Amino acid sequence: MNPTEPAPAPAPPTRPVHLIFIAQIVIVLVLIGLVLGLLPRWIARHRLVTENHADSIISVAIISPSAFKPDLGTPLPAEVQPFTQAWIHARASGYLTNWFVDIGTYVTNGQVLAEIETPEVDQQLAQARAELDQSLASQGLARITADRWTELLKSASVSEQETAEKQADYTLKQANVAAAQANVHRLEELKNFSRVVAPFAGTITARNTDIGQLISATGGPELFRLAQTDPLRVYVRAPQSLIYAIIPGQTAELTFQELPGRIFTATVTRTAGAVDPASRTLQVELQVPNPKGEILAGSYAQVRFNEAVNTHGLSLSDNALIFRAEGMQVAVVDNNNLVHLRSVKLGRDFGTTVEVLSGLAADERVIINPPDAIAEGMTVQVAAPPATNTPAK
């Protein structure tokens, strides 16, 4: 060692290792104590806050409105009529010589029903044909004369005035022939009416004539009554409550007291389109097939409209209504469980249910028995899944 170099400084005294370890253990124990002491209190406080928040949210039950169905339990009286019906009169006067069909007989279109002897028409037809022959003869003579005068005019043997008169006379005779032909054709058609034929296929429901009876073509009684009975028309007067529930194309049940247990299916074809102001009813026409003739025209029947549904209204339980100064309202819950108040327009009251005409959709969730504190934008808790509302009966 160089004697001139300074001596090194002494090292600082070192802290014992065991004291540092003890201090670390104490710090860990203090932290654990703090955690064990504060964590339960924090958990309890958080649980209390959660429970208080949950208790502040109102729990509600909801219901869904349903399509309104009118009262269909009582059948309506109806009248059955032929699809087509005709009162057959005579077009020619004379005496009935024969009839070929009677009541209950099914006839085809154009089938002969009766024959009438028409002596007066026969004489008129013979006279008309004779007059036609006279007109044809006069026309021929007038044509020859007109042609001759035309040739003579070329040689100045006759005057133009005389030639024009002959041409006009020929034209007049042509018109007379046309009139005579029309008269003959008219009487021939009238003669054809001596055979009374069916205008369409159907059943003879009445015969009001017999052999030897004098038939008058002007104001005489009907000879036969013909009805087409397949299909049949059914007329029913629906009350005003059903005027929007019945549309063409719907089916209905047709029953008869004299046919117990039998149900016939009829189809709505048309409605009158206006309510009768005297009876406040709507006339509805239906058609029912009758291939076997089981249903008799003119019968009394009963009709039940099972498919009638009112698409203009909904049915809602009356315990979902809110009576406030704003008017009649309902509380609707959206997908975020937020409340929205809706003003609604009501129709008829059926006791436990009411008819909602507007302000509500069929797929919305409505609160039943809403509390007085319910308000717009309030958060609620749905206590039950949506229930289907019972339609009004």
C-alpha positions as YAML, in Angstrom:
chain: A
units: angstrom
residues:
- id: 1
  name: MET
  ca: [0.00, 0.00, 0.00]
- id: 2
  name: ASN
  ca: [1.25, 3.38, -0.90]
- id: 3
  name: PRO
  ca: [1.68, 5.35, 2.26]
- id: 4
  name: THR
  ca: [0.62, 8.48, 0.49]
- id: 5
  name: GLU
  ca: [-2.91, 7.09, -0.52]
- id: 6
  name: PRO
  ca: [-5.85, 7.86, 1.83]
- id: 7
  name: ALA
  ca: [-7.41, 5.02, 3.74]
- id: 8
  name: PRO
  ca: [-10.95, 3.79, 2.55]
- id: 9
  name: ALA
  ca: [-14.04, 5.02, 4.43]
- id: 10
  name: PRO
  ca: [-15.68, 2.57, 6.75]
- id: 11
  name: ALA
  ca: [-18.91, 0.79, 5.39]
- id: 12
  name: PRO
  ca: [-22.29, 1.87, 6.93]
- id: 13
  name: PRO
  ca: [-23.72, -0.53, 9.39]
- id: 14
  name: THR
  ca: [-26.25, -2.96, 7.77]
- id: 15
  name: ARG
  ca: [-29.86, -3.41, 9.13]
- id: 16
  name: PRO
  ca: [-30.53, -6.89, 10.24]
- id: 17
  name: VAL
  ca: [-32.43, -8.95, 7.58]
- id: 18
  name: HIS
  ca: [-34.92, -10.36, 10.06]
- id: 19
  name: LEU
  ca: [-36.24, -6.89, 10.94]
- id: 20
  name: ILE
  ca: [-37.11, -6.14, 7.27]
- id: 21
  name: PHE
  ca: [-39.00, -9.44, 6.90]
- id: 22
  name: ILE
  ca: [-41.00, -8.76, 10.05]
- id: 23
  name: ALA
  ca: [-41.96, -5.30, 8.77]
- id: 24
  name: GLN
  ca: [-43.21, -6.75, 5.48]
- id: 25
  name: ILE
  ca: [-45.28, -9.34, 7.30]
- id: 26
  name: VAL
  ca: [-46.85, -6.62, 9.44]
- id: 27
  name: ILE
  ca: [-47.74, -4.55, 6.35]
- id: 28
  name: VAL
  ca: [-49.36, -7.60, 4.68]
- id: 29
  name: LEU
  ca: [-51.33, -8.40, 7.80]
- id: 30
  name: VAL
  ca: [-52.56, -4.81, 8.03]
- id: 31
  name: LEU
  ca: [-53.71, -4.89, 4.38]
- id: 32
  name: ILE
  ca: [-55.45, -8.21, 4.86]
- id: 33
  name: GLY
  ca: [-57.21, -6.82, 7.92]
- id: 34
  name: LEU
  ca: [-58.34, -3.78, 6.00]
- id: 35
  name: VAL
  ca: [-59.65, -5.96, 3.16]
- id: 36
  name: LEU
  ca: [-61.43, -8.33, 5.53]
- id: 37
  name: GLY
  ca: [-62.96, -5.45, 7.38]
- id: 38
  name: LEU
  ca: [-64.02, -3.22, 4.47]
- id: 39
  name: LEU
  ca: [-65.02, -5.79, 1.81]
- id: 40
  name: PRO
  ca: [-68.08, -7.22, 3.65]
- id: 41
  name: ARG
  ca: [-69.27, -3.69, 4.37]
- id: 42
  name: TRP
  ca: [-68.88, -2.71, 0.71]
- id: 43
  name: ILE
  ca: [-70.68, -5.86, -0.44]
- id: 44
  name: ALA
  ca: [-73.49, -5.25, 2.03]
- id: 45
  name: ARG
  ca: [-73.81, -1.62, 0.97]
- id: 46
  name: HIS
  ca: [-73.86, -2.58, -2.75]
- id: 47
  name: ARG
  ca: [-76.47, -5.22, -2.07]
- id: 48
  name: LEU
  ca: [-78.55, -2.70, -0.17]
- id: 49
  name: VAL
  ca: [-78.36, -0.21, -3.01]
- id: 50
  name: THR
  ca: [-79.32, -2.92, -5.52]
- id: 51
  name: GLU
  ca: [-82.24, -4.06, -3.41]
- id: 52
  name: ASN
  ca: [-83.45, -0.49, -2.94]
- id: 53
  name: HIS
  ca: [-83.25, 0.12, -6.70]
- id: 54
  name: ALA
  ca: [-85.09, -3.12, -7.41]
- id: 55
  name: ASP
  ca: [-87.76, -2.21, -4.88]
- id: 56
  name: SER
  ca: [-88.24, 1.16, -6.58]
- id: 57
  name: ILE
  ca: [-89.15, -0.52, -9.95]
- id: 58
  name: ILE
  ca: [-92.84, -1.36, -10.15]
- id: 59
  name: SER
  ca: [-93.67, -4.96, -11.06]
- id: 60
  name: VAL
  ca: [-96.57, -5.19, -13.49]
- id: 61
  name: ALA
  ca: [-98.54, -7.86, -15.35]
- id: 62
  name: ILE
  ca: [-99.28, -7.38, -19.01]
- id: 63
  name: ILE
  ca: [-101.88, -8.58, -21.48]
- id: 64
  name: SER
  ca: [-102.18, -8.50, -25.27]
- id: 65
  name: PRO
  ca: [-105.38, -7.29, -26.98]
- id: 66
  name: SER
  ca: [-107.12, -9.64, -29.37]
- id: 67
  name: ALA
  ca: [-109.15, -9.19, -32.53]
- id: 68
  name: PHE
  ca: [-112.73, -8.33, -31.69]
- id: 69
  name: LYS
  ca: [-115.23, -11.06, -32.48]
- id: 70
  name: PRO
  ca: [-118.89, -10.09, -32.44]
- id: 71
  name: ASP
  ca: [-121.62, -12.13, -30.87]
- id: 72
  name: LEU
  ca: [-122.12, -15.12, -33.15]
- id: 73
  name: GLY
  ca: [-123.92, -17.38, -30.73]
- id: 74
  name: THR
  ca: [-127.45, -16.64, -31.96]
- id: 75
  name: PRO
  ca: [-128.30, -17.68, -35.54]
- id: 76
  name: LEU
  ca: [-130.07, -15.16, -37.73]
- id: 77
  name: PRO
  ca: [-133.35, -15.85, -39.56]
- id: 78
  name: ALA
  ca: [-132.98, -16.25, -43.32]
- id: 79
  name: GLU
  ca: [-135.15, -16.81, -46.37]
- id: 80
  name: VAL
  ca: [-134.27, -19.25, -49.15]
- id: 81
  name: GLN
  ca: [-135.12, -18.19, -52.69]
- id: 82
  name: PRO
  ca: [-134.47, -19.71, -56.13]
- id: 83
  name: PHE
  ca: [-131.34, -18.57, -57.89]
- id: 84
  name: THR
  ca: [-133.48, -17.54, -60.88]
- id: 85
  name: GLN
  ca: [-137.28, -17.43, -61.05]
- id: 86
  name: ALA
  ca: [-139.59, -16.54, -63.94]
- id: 87
  name: TRP
  ca: [-143.35, -16.12, -64.32]
- id: 88
  name: ILE
  ca: [-144.08, -17.45, -67.80]
- id: 89
  name: HIS
  ca: [-146.88, -15.66, -69.67]
- id: 90
  name: ALA
  ca: [-148.26, -16.15, -73.18]
- id: 91
  name: ARG
  ca: [-147.20, -13.87, -76.03]
- id: 92
  name: ALA
  ca: [-149.94, -15.11, -78.36]
- id: 93
  name: SER
  ca: [-153.70, -15.14, -77.78]
- id: 94
  name: GLY
  ca: [-155.77, -18.27, -78.35]
- id: 95
  name: TYR
  ca: [-156.88, -21.49, -76.70]
- id: 96
  name: LEU
  ca: [-154.55, -23.85, -74.84]
- id: 97
  name: THR
  ca: [-154.52, -27.13, -76.73]
- id: 98
  name: ASN
  ca: [-152.06, -29.05, -74.55]
- id: 99
  name: TRP
  ca: [-149.61, -28.74, -71.68]
- id: 100
  name: PHE
  ca: [-146.65, -31.11, -71.23]
- id: 101
  name: VAL
  ca: [-145.24, -30.38, -67.75]
- id: 102
  name: ASP
  ca: [-146.70, -30.12, -64.28]
- id: 103
  name: ILE
  ca: [-145.47, -28.85, -60.90]
- id: 104
  name: GLY
  ca: [-142.27, -30.47, -59.71]
- id: 105
  name: THR
  ca: [-141.12, -31.34, -63.24]
- id: 106
  name: TYR
  ca: [-137.53, -30.52, -64.11]
- id: 107
  name: VAL
  ca: [-137.27, -28.96, -67.56]
- id: 108
  name: THR
  ca: [-134.34, -27.97, -69.75]
- id: 109
  name: ASN
  ca: [-133.69, -24.73, -71.57]
- id: 110
  name: GLY
  ca: [-135.96, -24.48, -74.65]
- id: 111
  name: GLN
  ca: [-138.21, -27.40, -73.69]
- id: 112
  name: VAL
  ca: [-141.84, -27.02, -74.83]
- id: 113
  name: LEU
  ca: [-144.19, -26.45, -71.90]
- id: 114
  name: ALA
  ca: [-147.52, -25.95, -73.69]
- id: 115
  name: GLU
  ca: [-149.12, -25.28, -77.08]
- id: 116
  name: ILE
  ca: [-151.69, -22.61, -77.92]
- id: 117
  name: GLU
  ca: [-154.08, -22.63, -80.87]
- id: 118
  name: THR
  ca: [-153.95, -19.18, -82.50]
- id: 119
  name: PRO
  ca: [-156.57, -18.90, -85.32]
- id: 120
  name: GLU
  ca: [-156.50, -15.12, -85.36]
- id: 121
  name: VAL
  ca: [-152.73, -15.04, -85.77]
- id: 122
  name: ASP
  ca: [-152.99, -17.64, -88.53]
- id: 123
  name: GLN
  ca: [-155.49, -15.46, -90.45]
- id: 124
  name: GLN
  ca: [-153.38, -12.35, -89.93]
- id: 125
  name: LEU
  ca: [-150.31, -14.19, -91.19]
- id: 126
  name: ALA
  ca: [-152.15, -15.41, -94.29]
- id: 127
  name: GLN
  ca: [-153.37, -11.87, -94.96]
- id: 128
  name: ALA
  ca: [-149.87, -10.46, -94.50]
- id: 129
  name: ARG
  ca: [-148.40, -12.95, -96.92]
- id: 130
  name: ALA
  ca: [-151.06, -12.04, -99.51]
- id: 131
  name: GLU
  ca: [-150.30, -8.36, -99.06]
- id: 132
  name: LEU
  ca: [-146.62, -9.17, -99.53]
- id: 133
  name: ASP
  ca: [-147.43, -10.84, -102.84]
- id: 134
  name: GLN
  ca: [-149.39, -7.77, -103.94]
- id: 135
  name: SER
  ca: [-146.50, -5.52, -102.99]
- id: 136
  name: LEU
  ca: [-144.07, -7.71, -104.92]
- id: 137
  name: ALA
  ca: [-146.29, -7.56, -108.01]
- id: 138
  name: SER
  ca: [-146.64, -3.79, -107.78]
- id: 139
  name: GLN
  ca: [-142.89, -3.50, -107.33]
- id: 140
  name: GLY
  ca: [-142.26, -5.56, -110.45]
- id: 141
  name: LEU
  ca: [-144.61, -3.44, -112.57]
- id: 142
  name: ALA
  ca: [-143.11, -0.24, -111.20]
- id: 143
  name: ARG
  ca: [-139.59, -1.46, -111.99]
- id: 144
  name: ILE
  ca: [-140.52, -2.30, -115.60]
- id: 145
  name: THR
  ca: [-142.25, 1.06, -116.06]
- id: 146
  name: ALA
  ca: [-139.30, 2.96, -114.58]
- id: 147
  name: ASP
  ca: [-136.82, 1.14, -116.82]
- id: 148
  name: ARG
  ca: [-138.99, 1.80, -119.94]
- id: 149
  name: TRP
  ca: [-139.36, 5.52, -119.16]
- id: 150
  name: THR
  ca: [-135.62, 5.76, -118.66]
- id: 151
  name: GLU
  ca: [-135.00, 4.35, -122.16]
- id: 152
  name: LEU
  ca: [-137.65, 6.62, -123.71]
- id: 153
  name: LEU
  ca: [-136.02, 9.62, -122.07]
- id: 154
  name: LYS
  ca: [-132.89, 8.98, -124.13]
- id: 155
  name: SER
  ca: [-134.87, 9.54, -127.34]
- id: 156
  name: ALA
  ca: [-136.79, 12.49, -125.82]
- id: 157
  name: SER
  ca: [-140.07, 10.57, -126.20]
- id: 158
  name: VAL
  ca: [-141.04, 11.37, -122.58]
- id: 159
  name: SER
  ca: [-140.29, 14.26, -120.32]
- id: 160
  name: GLU
  ca: [-137.85, 14.18, -117.42]
- id: 161
  name: GLN
  ca: [-140.70, 14.93, -115.03]
- id: 162
  name: GLU
  ca: [-142.59, 11.80, -116.05]
- id: 163
  name: THR
  ca: [-139.41, 9.72, -115.82]
- id: 164
  name: ALA
  ca: [-138.71, 11.03, -112.28]
- id: 165
  name: GLU
  ca: [-142.28, 10.19, -111.26]
- id: 166
  name: LYS
  ca: [-141.88, 6.62, -112.49]
- id: 167
  name: GLN
  ca: [-138.56, 6.25, -110.61]
- id: 168
  name: ALA
  ca: [-140.17, 7.59, -107.41]
- id: 169
  name: ASP
  ca: [-143.09, 5.22, -107.81]
- id: 170
  name: TYR
  ca: [-140.66, 2.31, -108.10]
- id: 171
  name: THR
  ca: [-138.89, 3.40, -104.91]
- id: 172
  name: LEU
  ca: [-142.27, 3.65, -103.15]
- id: 173
  name: LYS
  ca: [-143.18, 0.12, -104.21]
- id: 174
  name: GLN
  ca: [-139.84, -1.14, -102.84]
- id: 175
  name: ALA
  ca: [-140.64, 0.43, -99.48]
- id: 176
  name: ASN
  ca: [-144.09, -1.20, -99.52]
- id: 177
  name: VAL
  ca: [-142.47, -4.59, -100.12]
- id: 178
  name: ALA
  ca: [-140.07, -4.05, -97.19]
- id: 179
  name: ALA
  ca: [-142.98, -3.11, -94.91]
- id: 180
  name: ALA
  ca: [-144.99, -6.15, -96.00]
- id: 181
  name: GLN
  ca: [-141.98, -8.43, -95.39]
- id: 182
  name: ALA
  ca: [-141.51, -6.98, -91.91]
- id: 183
  name: ASN
  ca: [-145.18, -7.55, -91.11]
- id: 184
  name: VAL
  ca: [-144.96, -11.16, -92.28]
- id: 185
  name: HIS
  ca: [-141.82, -11.68, -90.19]
- id: 186
  name: ARG
  ca: [-143.55, -10.21, -87.13]
- id: 187
  name: LEU
  ca: [-146.54, -12.50, -87.45]
- id: 188
  name: GLU
  ca: [-144.31, -15.52, -88.04]
- id: 189
  name: GLU
  ca: [-142.47, -14.75, -84.80]
- id: 190
  name: LEU
  ca: [-145.80, -14.29, -83.05]
- id: 191
  name: LYS
  ca: [-146.91, -17.63, -84.42]
- id: 192
  name: ASN
  ca: [-143.83, -19.22, -82.87]
- id: 193
  name: PHE
  ca: [-145.07, -18.02, -79.48]
- id: 194
  name: SER
  ca: [-147.92, -20.48, -79.79]
- id: 195
  name: ARG
  ca: [-145.36, -22.93, -78.40]
- id: 196
  name: VAL
  ca: [-144.55, -21.92, -74.81]
- id: 197
  name: VAL
  ca: [-140.93, -22.91, -74.03]
- id: 198
  name: ALA
  ca: [-138.74, -22.78, -70.92]
- id: 199
  name: PRO
  ca: [-136.31, -19.82, -70.88]
- id: 200
  name: PHE
  ca: [-133.81, -21.71, -68.70]
- id: 201
  name: ALA
  ca: [-133.35, -25.05, -66.97]
- id: 202
  name: GLY
  ca: [-135.20, -25.45, -63.70]
- id: 203
  name: THR
  ca: [-138.19, -26.85, -61.87]
- id: 204
  name: ILE
  ca: [-141.84, -26.01, -62.55]
- id: 205
  name: THR
  ca: [-143.17, -24.70, -59.25]
- id: 206
  name: ALA
  ca: [-146.65, -23.61, -60.42]
- id: 207
  name: ARG
  ca: [-149.11, -24.37, -63.27]
- id: 208
  name: ASN
  ca: [-152.06, -22.01, -63.61]
- id: 209
  name: THR
  ca: [-153.66, -23.17, -66.84]
- id: 210
  name: ASP
  ca: [-155.43, -26.14, -68.39]
- id: 211
  name: ILE
  ca: [-156.58, -27.45, -71.76]
- id: 212
  name: GLY
  ca: [-159.23, -25.31, -73.43]
- id: 213
  name: GLN
  ca: [-158.52, -22.19, -71.40]
- id: 214
  name: LEU
  ca: [-158.65, -18.89, -73.26]
- id: 215
  name: ILE
  ca: [-155.20, -17.36, -73.26]
- id: 216
  name: SER
  ca: [-154.74, -13.60, -73.62]
- id: 217
  name: ALA
  ca: [-151.42, -12.11, -74.59]
- id: 218
  name: THR
  ca: [-152.34, -8.77, -73.03]
- id: 219
  name: GLY
  ca: [-152.56, -8.91, -69.25]
- id: 220
  name: GLY
  ca: [-153.46, -12.57, -68.94]
- id: 221
  name: PRO
  ca: [-152.52, -14.70, -65.92]
- id: 222
  name: GLU
  ca: [-149.22, -16.55, -65.75]
- id: 223
  name: LEU
  ca: [-149.21, -20.03, -67.25]
- id: 224
  name: PHE
  ca: [-146.26, -21.49, -65.37]
- id: 225
  name: ARG
  ca: [-143.73, -20.52, -62.74]
- id: 226
  name: LEU
  ca: [-140.19, -21.75, -63.32]
- id: 227
  name: ALA
  ca: [-137.42, -21.72, -60.69]
- id: 228
  name: GLN
  ca: [-133.76, -22.63, -60.83]
- id: 229
  name: THR
  ca: [-133.07, -24.40, -57.53]
- id: 230
  name: ASP
  ca: [-129.37, -25.27, -57.83]
- id: 231
  name: PRO
  ca: [-127.80, -23.25, -56.38]
- id: 232
  name: LEU
  ca: [-130.19, -21.33, -54.14]
- id: 233
  name: ARG
  ca: [-130.02, -17.77, -52.90]
- id: 234
  name: VAL
  ca: [-130.25, -17.16, -49.15]
- id: 235
  name: TYR
  ca: [-131.20, -13.70, -47.88]
- id: 236
  name: VAL
  ca: [-130.52, -12.67, -44.28]
- id: 237
  name: ARG
  ca: [-130.70, -9.31, -42.55]
- id: 238
  name: ALA
  ca: [-127.66, -8.85, -40.34]
- id: 239
  name: PRO
  ca: [-127.80, -6.41, -37.41]
- id: 240
  name: GLN
  ca: [-125.75, -3.24, -37.51]
- id: 241
  name: SER
  ca: [-123.15, -4.73, -35.15]
- id: 242
  name: LEU
  ca: [-122.13, -7.20, -37.89]
- id: 243
  name: ILE
  ca: [-122.01, -4.89, -40.90]
- id: 244
  name: TYR
  ca: [-118.19, -4.79, -40.90]
- id: 245
  name: ALA
  ca: [-117.80, -8.41, -39.89]
- id: 246
  name: ILE
  ca: [-119.40, -9.94, -43.01]
- id: 247
  name: ILE
  ca: [-117.58, -9.77, -46.33]
- id: 248
  name: PRO
  ca: [-118.07, -11.65, -49.62]
- id: 249
  name: GLY
  ca: [-116.30, -15.00, -49.72]
- id: 250
  name: GLN
  ca: [-116.98, -15.96, -46.12]
- id: 251
  name: THR
  ca: [-118.79, -19.18, -45.35]
- id: 252
  name: ALA
  ca: [-121.71, -19.60, -42.99]
- id: 253
  name: GLU
  ca: [-123.71, -22.47, -41.51]
- id: 254
  name: LEU
  ca: [-127.25, -22.94, -42.82]
- id: 255
  name: THR
  ca: [-129.68, -25.01, -40.76]
- id: 256
  name: PHE
  ca: [-133.37, -25.94, -40.98]
- id: 257
  name: GLN
  ca: [-135.70, -26.96, -38.18]
- id: 258
  name: GLU
  ca: [-137.22, -29.67, -40.35]
- id: 259
  name: LEU
  ca: [-133.73, -31.15, -40.99]
- id: 260
  name: PRO
  ca: [-132.31, -31.59, -37.47]
- id: 261
  name: GLY
  ca: [-128.61, -32.32, -37.34]
- id: 262
  name: ARG
  ca: [-128.04, -31.25, -40.95]
- id: 263
  name: ILE
  ca: [-125.70, -28.32, -41.57]
- id: 264
  name: PHE
  ca: [-125.32, -26.84, -45.05]
- id: 265
  name: THR
  ca: [-122.43, -24.60, -46.00]
- id: 266
  name: ALA
  ca: [-123.39, -21.33, -47.66]
- id: 267
  name: THR
  ca: [-121.07, -18.68, -49.09]
- id: 268
  name: VAL
  ca: [-121.56, -14.91, -48.84]
- id: 269
  name: THR
  ca: [-121.79, -13.51, -52.38]
- id: 270
  name: ARG
  ca: [-122.71, -9.86, -51.81]
- id: 271
  name: THR
  ca: [-124.23, -7.35, -49.41]
- id: 272
  name: ALA
  ca: [-126.62, -4.49, -50.00]
- id: 273
  name: GLY
  ca: [-123.89, -1.95, -49.21]
- id: 274
  name: ALA
  ca: [-126.28, 0.18, -47.15]
- id: 275
  name: VAL
  ca: [-128.10, -0.20, -43.85]
- id: 276
  name: ASP
  ca: [-131.88, -0.16, -43.97]
- id: 277
  name: PRO
  ca: [-132.85, 2.96, -41.96]
- id: 278
  name: ALA
  ca: [-136.13, 1.36, -40.88]
- id: 279
  name: SER
  ca: [-134.69, -1.82, -39.34]
- id: 280
  name: ARG
  ca: [-130.98, -0.85, -39.01]
- id: 281
  name: THR
  ca: [-130.02, -4.10, -40.70]
- id: 282
  name: LEU
  ca: [-127.86, -5.00, -43.68]
- id: 283
  name: GLN
  ca: [-129.23, -7.37, -46.31]
- id: 284
  name: VAL
  ca: [-126.74, -10.14, -47.04]
- id: 285
  name: GLU
  ca: [-127.03, -12.60, -49.93]
- id: 286
  name: LEU
  ca: [-125.53, -16.09, -49.74]
- id: 287
  name: GLN
  ca: [-125.51, -19.05, -52.11]
- id: 288
  name: VAL
  ca: [-125.85, -22.68, -51.13]
- id: 289
  name: PRO
  ca: [-125.45, -25.67, -53.48]
- id: 290
  name: ASN
  ca: [-128.53, -27.86, -53.84]
- id: 291
  name: PRO
  ca: [-127.62, -30.65, -56.29]
- id: 292
  name: LYS
  ca: [-129.96, -33.19, -54.69]
- id: 293
  name: GLY
  ca: [-132.88, -30.81, -54.23]
- id: 294
  name: GLU
  ca: [-132.90, -31.33, -50.46]
- id: 295
  name: ILE
  ca: [-133.51, -27.65, -49.79]
- id: 296
  name: LEU
  ca: [-136.83, -26.28, -50.99]
- id: 297
  name: ALA
  ca: [-137.06, -22.75, -52.31]
- id: 298
  name: GLY
  ca: [-139.10, -20.43, -50.12]
- id: 299
  name: SER
  ca: [-138.07, -22.21, -46.92]
- id: 300
  name: TYR
  ca: [-137.30, -20.52, -43.62]
- id: 301
  name: ALA
  ca: [-133.73, -21.11, -42.45]
- id: 302
  name: GLN
  ca: [-131.21, -19.97, -39.86]
- id: 303
  name: VAL
  ca: [-127.72, -18.69, -40.65]
- id: 304
  name: ARG
  ca: [-124.70, -18.56, -38.35]
- id: 305
  name: PHE
  ca: [-121.66, -16.51, -39.46]
- id: 306
  name: ASN
  ca: [-118.85, -18.45, -37.82]
- id: 307
  name: GLU
  ca: [-116.07, -16.81, -39.84]
- id: 308
  name: ALA
  ca: [-117.13, -13.23, -39.20]
- id: 309
  name: VAL
  ca: [-114.28, -11.20, -37.68]
- id: 310
  name: ASN
  ca: [-114.23, -7.48, -37.11]
- id: 311
  name: THR
  ca: [-110.91, -6.20, -38.45]
- id: 312
  name: HIS
  ca: [-111.67, -2.64, -37.34]
- id: 313
  name: GLY
  ca: [-111.53, -3.21, -33.57]
- id: 314
  name: LEU
  ca: [-109.76, -4.99, -30.75]
- id: 315
  name: SER
  ca: [-111.03, -6.55, -27.57]
- id: 316
  name: LEU
  ca: [-109.33, -5.59, -24.28]
- id: 317
  name: SER
  ca: [-109.96, -6.38, -20.65]
- id: 318
  name: ASP
  ca: [-111.62, -3.50, -18.81]
- id: 319
  name: ASN
  ca: [-109.10, -3.63, -15.93]
- id: 320
  name: ALA
  ca: [-106.42, -2.26, -18.29]
- id: 321
  name: LEU
  ca: [-108.14, 1.11, -18.70]
- id: 322
  name: ILE
  ca: [-106.85, 4.29, -17.06]
- id: 323
  name: PHE
  ca: [-109.35, 7.07, -16.31]
- id: 324
  name: ARG
  ca: [-107.58, 10.44, -16.27]
- id: 325
  name: ALA
  ca: [-108.18, 14.05, -17.25]
- id: 326
  name: GLU
  ca: [-106.61, 13.36, -20.65]
- id: 327
  name: GLY
  ca: [-109.38, 10.88, -21.35]
- id: 328
  name: MET
  ca: [-109.40, 7.12, -21.64]
- id: 329
  name: GLN
  ca: [-105.84, 5.72, -21.73]
- id: 330
  name: VAL
  ca: [-103.91, 2.46, -21.49]
- id: 331
  name: ALA
  ca: [-100.30, 1.87, -20.39]
- id: 332
  name: VAL
  ca: [-98.15, 0.08, -22.96]
- id: 333
  name: VAL
  ca: [-94.76, -1.51, -22.20]
- id: 334
  name: ASP
  ca: [-92.11, -1.47, -24.96]
- id: 335
  name: ASN
  ca: [-89.19, -3.86, -25.47]
- id: 336
  name: ASN
  ca: [-87.02, -1.82, -23.05]
- id: 337
  name: ASN
  ca: [-89.66, -2.13, -20.30]
- id: 338
  name: LEU
  ca: [-90.49, 1.58, -20.60]
- id: 339
  name: VAL
  ca: [-94.08, 2.73, -20.08]
- id: 340
  name: HIS
  ca: [-95.95, 4.71, -22.76]
- id: 341
  name: LEU
  ca: [-99.44, 6.05, -22.17]
- id: 342
  name: ARG
  ca: [-101.82, 5.72, -25.15]
- id: 343
  name: SER
  ca: [-105.13, 7.46, -25.61]
- id: 344
  name: VAL
  ca: [-107.72, 5.04, -26.99]
- id: 345
  name: LYS
  ca: [-111.20, 5.28, -28.44]
- id: 346
  name: LEU
  ca: [-113.63, 2.72, -27.12]
- id: 347
  name: GLY
  ca: [-116.63, 1.10, -28.73]
- id: 348
  name: ARG
  ca: [-119.10, -1.14, -26.99]
- id: 349
  name: ASP
  ca: [-118.79, -2.29, -23.39]
- id: 350
  name: PHE
  ca: [-119.31, -6.02, -22.81]
- id: 351
  name: GLY
  ca: [-118.87, -5.97, -19.04]
- id: 352
  name: THR
  ca: [-115.47, -7.59, -18.48]
- id: 353
  name: THR
  ca: [-114.13, -6.55, -21.89]
- id: 354
  name: VAL
  ca: [-114.43, -3.47, -24.08]
- id: 355
  name: GLU
  ca: [-114.10, -2.84, -27.80]
- id: 356
  name: VAL
  ca: [-111.10, -0.66, -28.72]
- id: 357
  name: LEU
  ca: [-111.66, 1.15, -32.02]
- id: 358
  name: SER
  ca: [-108.38, 3.06, -32.32]
- id: 359
  name: GLY
  ca: [-105.16, 3.95, -30.49]
- id: 360
  name: LEU
  ca: [-103.90, 0.42, -29.89]
- id: 361
  name: ALA
  ca: [-102.26, -2.31, -31.96]
- id: 362
  name: ALA
  ca: [-102.83, -6.03, -31.59]
- id: 363
  name: ASP
  ca: [-99.13, -6.82, -30.92]
- id: 364
  name: GLU
  ca: [-98.64, -4.32, -28.07]
- id: 365
  name: ARG
  ca: [-98.26, -5.25, -24.40]
- id: 366
  name: VAL
  ca: [-100.78, -3.53, -22.12]
- id: 367
  name: ILE
  ca: [-100.49, -3.31, -18.35]
- id: 368
  name: ILE
  ca: [-103.44, -4.75, -16.46]
- id: 369
  name: ASN
  ca: [-104.46, -3.19, -13.14]
- id: 370
  name: PRO
  ca: [-102.02, -0.26, -13.61]
- id: 371
  name: PRO
  ca: [-101.10, 1.55, -10.36]
- id: 372
  name: ASP
  ca: [-102.06, 5.18, -9.87]
- id: 373
  name: ALA
  ca: [-98.38, 6.20, -9.95]
- id: 374
  name: ILE
  ca: [-97.85, 4.90, -13.49]
- id: 375
  name: ALA
  ca: [-96.37, 7.60, -15.72]
- id: 376
  name: GLU
  ca: [-94.90, 8.15, -19.17]
- id: 377
  name: GLY
  ca: [-91.30, 6.88, -19.50]
- id: 378
  name: MET
  ca: [-91.34, 4.94, -16.21]
- id: 379
  name: THR
  ca: [-89.28, 1.75, -16.05]
- id: 380
  name: VAL
  ca: [-91.25, -1.29, -14.93]
- id: 381
  name: GLN
  ca: [-90.59, -4.94, -14.39]
- id: 382
  name: VAL
  ca: [-92.79, -7.45, -16.21]
- id: 383
  name: ALA
  ca: [-93.94, -9.99, -13.67]
- id: 384
  name: ALA
  ca: [-95.60, -12.40, -16.10]
- id: 385
  name: PRO
  ca: [-95.33, -13.25, -19.78]
- id: 386
  name: PRO
  ca: [-97.88, -11.68, -22.14]
- id: 387
  name: ALA
  ca: [-101.31, -13.28, -21.84]
- id: 388
  name: THR
  ca: [-103.87, -13.51, -24.59]
- id: 389
  name: ASN
  ca: [-106.93, -11.45, -23.89]
- id: 390
  name: THR
  ca: [-110.27, -13.25, -23.99]
- id: 391
  name: PRO
  ca: [-112.39, -11.93, -26.89]
- id: 392
  name: ALA
  ca: [-115.78, -10.49, -26.21]
- id: 393
  name: LYS
  ca: [-118.62, -12.93, -26.62]
...
